[in-house]
Structures are given as C-alpha cells and as structure tokens.
C-alpha cells in the first residue's frame, strides 16, 4: 500500500505492525504476549487476541532478534509461548 498523490513523494505503508509485551509475575515467571496487527482489520476481528502470535514468528518475519538478554534456554521457552487473554 502506498500513500501520496502522483505529484507527491509516495511512501510505502506496511501491511501490519507488531507488538511484544513481557510481563513478569511476582514469582519471577515471564509471560510474553506477541501480536501482529494488520493495518486493515475487519470489525468482526476487533478483539486483539485474534492477532496473537509467538515472538519466534515475529523474529522470522522481521529478521530482528528479541529477548537477547535471556539465556538461550529461557529464550527458547519464552519465544514459543502464544499467550491468551486468560494469561493476562
């Protein structure tokens, strides 16, 4: 998708954006929530949990690395968790 008229400088608009939220419980457990939000969303999919995914999937799609301060063992576990509303 592009914004701008023919006489203007045109700018590409991404198809989606992502958000990663990490919550640490009082007991020290880490609960991630990862989302990919499309820029055009049907009203029937208004609940944000429809867009829940894993951190690993976002890393694959973006080429970025997250959770770099965690140990490899902890990162492997956390990156594959797909949280739901009940976890929050």
Secondary structure, DSSP 4 states (H G I P E B T S, - for coil): -EES-TTS--EE--SEEEEEEEEE-TTS-EEEEEEEEESS--GGG-SGGGGEE-HHHHHHHH-----TTS-HHHHHHHHT----GGG-
